[in-house]
Amino acid sequence: MRRATNQTSLVLLLASAFAGCAGNRVDSFPPGVEPWETNLAALPAATPESPCPETINFVRTRFTDESGTVNSVHARACIHAPIAEVWVAVQDPEVARDHTTVNSYAVINPPMPEECDGDYQTQLNVGPGAFAFDFRLCWRHSVAEGLEDAPTLTATRWQKVWGSANITLMEGSLVTRPLEGHPEITVVEYQYHLDATLANHGTIQDYLNVIYRRLGDRVHGRMLP
């Protein structure tokens, strides 16, 4: 049986913990696109067929900032395509949503300036029946090195900026760069922090696995599920 993904887990956990609405909260999205930490995940091990197979490795850790300590997952993976092609796919909002859990989904572009200092927002409604809730994410994408149509390093950050107060922190980072010595392969590096009612490292890891698979599908021209 397939394990519940990030937003599926959140829905079930929040519904079981709270019979009523906990209200919504607004969270500021600080400037920047760089990752917060040194990524602890290892690259997929080389095989006779590939210097970096299209698989993803995870490391579960904890992240501490001025607001406290939360669950964090680092991940590293490869996609067998040049970074310019991966960069185009990274900027597609459809790539980074969990298709298995969403009741409704919309892209807000341009974003709401009072909530999102970024490139666009996404609004999601998730959950069963009376326990469904909405939240909005703000997205920023940047070419850190190289040109827009020929990048050599890219950085993306996203964060929940409005929605259920049961999710006090939901933020992620994605960095892409060519695999050293193999410009035909792109390394993708994720970091994700989550502080939500009863959520855990598995909640985060499931979501990162989904969006990595969707990124690969988009890059390789496969229809997104």
Secondary structure, 3 states (H helix, E strand, C coil): CCCCCHHHHHHHHHHHHCCCCCCEEECCCCCCCCCCCCCCCCCCCCCCCCCCCCCEEEEEEEEEECCEEEEEEEEEEEECCCHHHHHHHHCCHHHHCCCCCEEEEEEECCCCCCCCCCCEEEEEEECCHHHCEEEEEEEEEEEEEEECCEEEEEEEEEEEEEEECCEEEEEEEEEEEEECCEEEEEEEEEEEEEEECCCCHHHHHHHHHHHHHHHHHHHCCCCCC
